[in-house]
Amino acid sequence: MKKRSSAPDFIIFFAAITLLGIGVIMVFSASSVTAAGLRNDAYFYLKRQALWAGLGVIAMVIFMNINYRFWQRAGKFILVVTIILLLLVLIPELGKEGLGARRWLELGPVNVQPSEIAKLSLVIFLAGYLTNKGEDIRKFWEGLFPALLLLGGTFLLILKQPDLGTAAALTGTLVLMLFSAGAKFSHLLGLGLAALPGVYFAIVGKEYRASRFLSFLDPGADPLGSGYHLIQSLYALGSGGPVGLGLGRSRQKWYYLPERHTDFIFAIIGEELGFLGAIFVLLLFLLFAWRGFRIAITAPDNFGSLLAVGITTMISLQALVNIGVVTGSLPITGIPLPLISYGGSSLLPSLAGIGILLNISRYSRIS
């Protein structure tokens, strides 16, 4: 293996830390009204997000200094722990229910969302599995099918919560990893077509999912129901104009826009910082994606390359889906904006994954 360079990739580090800083500021701006009204403390969410951000940076630095090859050996153990957590969250006495879904484990003062941990766990496991299979991944029964069998159970546990958005984003990430490892396009296409009926029934099987899926096509058809989130989001983006209303001056955060400091925080960014601020955030994610895939291309071995592909795709795809939802380009999925939305369950695995990506960059031939 190539000798480790003296420093990790600065561009990835810069993009991640800048997005994290923007996130902490915007969480405070978007949540201050809610926090003052519900918690009697305008700084409630800011303090918690700042704590999670600090812990996340520590995790990123630690993971950045762990040789990424370690995760190839630990992949199976990590997957087993993740499956146990996903099973525990389904137990009524342990899993915390909210908004019609059981997605959180309540561990004292901390709520843990196992599906967020599962994203990084599955990426690590699949990178190791694909590396071990090598050319056999081009064979359906010997290479591809066992991977699908192992991952399929985990997907079912995530769907059981239910969390269709996370399952969809994770599917996109793992499919790109399979393709990067050499899986035949015809196999992946065939599996995709075979899965379409299941996807269709997963959407229409629940009335709220069907209404969410269709509302982005015509939110005005039900402005006070399924279209309400999107209409308020578009109001926020539209009122921001080129340079925004100013930091802290959002009108939509005054109980008009739901999930303003979580899933729809990008709308508040557009309202307060304007088109230029929103584009800046988008460019940071594009910069992260470009550099992440460059690290994958120049990684010294297949495991490092596949792991870099998975981590980069995991974060970039979530950002793409979230921004697509907020702008009305995609159906509402409930996926947070990585590094920016409020919540430690999403923030910690993302920063840990970025730490692994930075470690890979220390061995890569990137310039």
C-alpha positions in Angstrom: 0.0 0.0 0.0 1.1 3.5 -0.7 2.7 5.3 2.3 0.2 7.7 3.9 0.6 11.3 3.0 1.0 14.0 5.7 -2.4 15.5 5.4 -6.0 14.6 4.4 -7.8 16.2 1.5 -8.3 19.9 2.4 -11.1 20.5 -0.1 -13.3 17.7 1.4 -12.5 19.0 4.9 -13.3 22.6 3.9 -16.6 21.7 2.3 -17.7 19.6 5.3 -16.7 22.1 8.0 -18.3 25.0 6.0 -21.6 23.1 5.6 -21.5 22.2 9.3 -21.0 25.8 10.3 -23.8 27.0 8.1 -26.0 24.2 9.6 -25.4 25.3 13.2 -26.2 29.0 12.3 -29.3 28.1 10.3 -30.6 25.6 12.8 -30.6 28.5 15.4 -32.2 30.9 13.0 -34.9 28.5 11.9 -35.7 27.0 15.3 -35.5 30.1 17.6 -39.2 30.9 17.4 -40.2 27.2 18.0 -37.7 26.8 20.8 -38.9 30.0 22.6 -42.5 28.9 22.3 -42.2 25.2 23.1 -39.1 25.1 25.3 -39.1 28.6 26.8 -35.5 28.9 25.5 -34.7 30.3 22.1 -31.3 28.7 22.2 -32.5 25.2 23.0 -32.0 23.6 19.6 -28.8 25.7 19.0 -27.2 24.3 22.1 -28.1 20.7 21.2 -27.0 21.1 17.6 -23.7 22.7 18.6 -23.1 19.8 21.0 -23.8 17.2 18.3 -21.6 19.2 15.9 -18.7 19.2 18.4 -19.1 15.5 19.0 -19.3 14.9 15.2 -16.1 16.8 14.6 -14.3 14.8 17.2 -15.6 11.6 15.6 -14.5 12.8 12.2 -11.0 13.5 13.5 -10.8 10.1 15.2 -12.0 8.2 12.1 -9.7 10.3 9.9 -6.8 8.8 11.8 -8.0 5.1 11.7 -6.6 3.2 8.8 -9.6 2.7 6.5 -8.6 -1.0 6.0 -9.8 -1.6 9.6 -13.4 -1.2 8.4 -13.1 -4.1 6.0 -12.5 -6.5 8.9 -15.1 -4.8 11.1 -17.9 -4.7 8.5 -19.7 -7.9 9.5 -19.8 -7.0 13.2 -21.0 -3.5 12.4 -23.8 -4.9 10.2 -24.9 -7.3 13.0 -25.1 -4.5 15.6 -27.1 -2.3 13.1 -29.6 -5.1 12.5 -30.0 -5.5 16.3 -30.7 -1.8 16.6 -33.2 -1.9 13.8 -35.0 -4.8 15.5 -35.0 -3.1 18.9 -36.7 0.1 17.5 -39.7 -2.0 16.4 -40.3 -3.2 20.0 -43.1 -0.9 21.4 -41.5 -0.7 24.8 -38.2 0.5 23.3 -39.0 2.3 20.1 -40.3 5.8 20.2 -43.1 6.7 17.8 -43.6 10.0 16.2 -45.6 11.3 13.1 -46.9 7.8 12.5 -43.5 6.1 12.4 -41.4 4.2 14.9 -37.8 5.2 14.1 -36.1 6.2 17.3 -34.6 4.4 20.3 -34.9 6.5 23.4 -31.7 6.1 25.5 -32.2 8.4 28.4 -31.9 12.0 27.2 -30.8 10.9 23.7 -32.9 9.7 20.8 -31.0 7.4 18.4 -32.3 6.8 14.9 -30.9 3.4 13.8 -31.8 3.9 10.1 -29.3 6.8 10.0 -26.6 4.5 11.4 -27.6 1.8 8.9 -26.6 4.0 6.0 -22.9 4.1 6.9 -23.0 0.5 8.2 -24.3 -0.9 5.0 -21.9 1.1 2.9 -19.0 -0.3 5.0 -20.2 -3.9 4.8 -21.0 -3.8 1.1 -17.6 -2.3 0.3 -15.9 -5.2 2.1 -18.2 -7.8 0.6 -17.7 -6.5 -3.0 -13.9 -6.4 -2.5 -13.9 -10.0 -1.3 -16.1 -11.2 -4.2 -14.0 -9.5 -6.9 -15.0 -10.6 -10.4 -17.6 -12.9 -9.1 -19.9 -9.9 -8.7 -20.6 -10.2 -12.4 -22.2 -13.6 -11.8 -25.7 -13.3 -10.5 -26.1 -16.3 -8.3 -22.5 -16.5 -7.0 -21.9 -12.7 -6.5 -24.9 -10.4 -6.7 -27.7 -12.6 -5.2 -26.0 -13.2 -1.8 -25.4 -9.4 -1.5 -29.1 -8.8 -2.2 -30.1 -11.4 0.2 -28.0 -10.0 3.0 -29.1 -6.4 2.4 -32.7 -7.2 1.7 -33.5 -8.1 5.3 -32.1 -4.8 6.5 -34.2 -2.9 3.9 -37.3 -4.6 5.2 -36.5 -3.6 8.7 -36.2 0.1 7.6 -39.4 -0.1 5.6 -41.2 -1.6 8.6 -40.6 1.5 10.7 -41.7 2.8 8.1 -39.0 4.9 6.4 -39.4 4.7 2.7 -37.3 7.8 2.0 -34.2 6.4 3.8 -34.7 3.0 2.1 -34.9 4.7 -1.3 -31.8 6.9 -0.8 -29.9 3.9 0.6 -30.9 1.8 -2.5 -29.5 4.4 -4.8 -26.2 4.5 -2.9 -25.8 0.7 -2.8 -26.8 0.3 -6.5 -24.1 2.7 -7.5 -21.6 0.8 -5.4 -22.6 -2.5 -7.1 -22.2 -0.9 -10.5 -18.8 0.5 -9.5 -17.7 -2.9 -8.4 -18.5 -4.4 -11.8 -22.0 -5.8 -11.5 -23.6 -6.2 -14.9 -25.9 -3.4 -15.9 -28.4 -5.9 -17.3 -28.6 -7.6 -13.8 -29.2 -4.3 -12.1 -31.7 -3.2 -14.7 -33.6 -6.4 -14.4 -33.7 -6.2 -10.6 -34.9 -2.6 -10.9 -37.8 -3.6 -13.2 -38.7 -6.5 -11.0 -38.8 -4.2 -8.0 -41.2 -1.7 -9.6 -44.4 -3.4 -8.5 -43.2 -3.5 -4.9 -42.3 0.2 -5.0 -45.7 1.0 -6.5 -47.5 -0.9 -3.7 -45.2 0.6 -1.0 -46.3 4.0 -2.2 -50.0 3.5 -2.8 -50.4 1.0 0.1 -50.7 3.9 2.6 -52.9 6.8 1.8 -50.6 9.4 3.3 -47.7 8.1 1.1 -49.8 8.3 -2.0 -50.9 11.8 -1.2 -47.4 12.9 -0.5 -46.1 11.4 -3.7 -48.7 13.1 -5.8 -48.9 16.4 -4.0 -45.6 17.7 -5.5 -47.2 17.5 -8.9 -50.0 19.8 -7.9 -49.7 21.1 -4.3 -52.5 23.6 -4.9 -55.0 20.7 -5.2 -54.9 20.3 -1.4 -53.3 23.5 -0.1 -54.2 22.9 3.6 -53.4 19.2 3.5 -50.9 17.2 1.5 -49.7 20.3 -0.5 -49.2 22.5 2.6 -45.5 21.7 3.2 -44.5 22.4 -0.4 -46.5 25.5 -0.8 -45.0 27.1 2.4 -41.5 25.9 1.2 -42.0 27.6 -2.1 -43.2 30.8 -0.4 -40.0 30.8 1.6 -37.8 30.3 -1.4 -39.7 32.8 -3.5 -39.7 35.6 -0.9 -35.9 35.3 -0.5 -35.1 36.8 -3.9 -31.5 37.2 -5.0 -29.9 38.1 -1.6 -32.5 37.1 1.0 -34.5 38.8 3.7 -31.5 38.7 6.0 -30.2 36.2 8.6 -32.8 35.7 11.3 -35.6 37.5 9.4 -37.5 34.6 8.0 -41.3 35.0 8.1 -42.0 31.3 7.3 -40.4 30.1 10.5 -43.2 31.8 12.5 -45.2 28.5 12.5 -46.0 28.6 8.7 -43.4 26.2 7.4 -43.4 22.8 9.2 -40.1 21.0 9.8 -38.3 24.3 9.3 -35.1 23.4 11.2 -35.1 19.7 10.0 -36.2 18.5 6.6 -37.1 21.9 5.2 -34.2 24.0 6.5 -33.0 24.6 2.9 -36.2 26.7 2.4 -35.2 28.9 5.3 -31.7 29.2 3.8 -33.3 30.4 0.6 -35.6 32.8 2.4 -32.9 34.4 4.6 -29.8 34.2 2.4 -31.5 34.3 -0.9 -30.7 32.7 -4.2 -27.0 33.4 -3.7 -26.9 31.7 -0.3 -28.8 28.7 -1.6 -26.5 28.3 -4.6 -23.5 28.6 -2.3 -24.8 25.7 -0.2 -25.5 23.7 -3.4 -22.0 24.4 -4.7 -20.4 23.1 -1.5 -22.3 19.8 -1.9 -21.1 19.7 -5.6 -17.6 20.4 -4.5 -17.8 17.6 -1.9 -19.2 15.2 -4.5 -16.5 16.0 -7.1 -13.7 15.6 -4.6 -15.1 12.5 -3.0 -15.4 10.7 -6.4 -11.9 11.9 -7.2 -10.7 10.2 -4.0 -12.5 7.0 -5.1 -10.9 7.0 -8.5 -7.4 7.5 -7.1 -7.7 5.2 -4.1 -4.9 2.6 -3.8 -7.2 -0.5 -3.7 -10.7 -1.7 -4.5 -12.0 -1.5 -0.9 -10.9 2.1 -0.5 -12.4 3.0 -3.9 -15.8 1.4 -3.1 -15.9 2.8 0.4 -15.2 6.3 -1.0 -17.9 5.8 -3.7 -20.4 4.7 -1.0 -19.7 7.5 1.5 -19.7 10.2 -1.2 -22.9 9.0 -2.8 -24.6 8.5 0.6 -24.1 12.2 1.5 -24.5 13.7 -2.0 -27.6 11.8 -2.8 -29.3 12.7 0.4 -28.5 16.4 -0.3 -29.9 16.1 -3.9 -33.1 14.4 -2.7 -33.6 16.9 0.2 -33.1 19.9 -2.1 -35.3 18.3 -4.7 -38.1 17.9 -2.2 -37.8 21.5 -0.8 -37.9 23.0 -4.4 -40.9 20.8 -5.4 -38.8 18.7 -7.9 -39.3 15.5 -6.0 -42.0 14.0 -3.7 -41.7 14.6 0.1 -39.5 11.9 1.6 -38.5 13.0 5.1 -34.8 12.9 4.4 -32.7 15.6 6.2 -30.2 17.8 4.6 -26.8 16.3 5.5 -24.6 18.4 7.9 -27.2 21.1 8.0 -30.5 19.8 9.3 -31.0 19.5 13.0 -30.4 16.1 14.6 -27.4 14.2 15.9 -28.6 10.8 14.5 -27.9 12.1 11.0 -25.0 14.4 11.8 -22.7 11.9 13.7 -22.8 9.1 11.0 -22.2 11.7 8.3 -19.2 13.2 9.9 -17.8 9.8 10.9 -18.2 8.7 7.2 -16.4 11.9 6.1 -13.6 11.0 8.5 -13.2 7.7 6.8 -13.2 9.4 3.4 -10.5 11.8 4.6 -8.4 8.8 5.8 -8.7 7.2 2.3 -7.6 10.5 0.8 -4.3 10.2 2.8 -3.4 7.2 0.8 -4.8 8.3 -2.6 -2.9 9.7 -5.5 -5.3 12.7 -5.7 -3.9 16.1 -6.7 
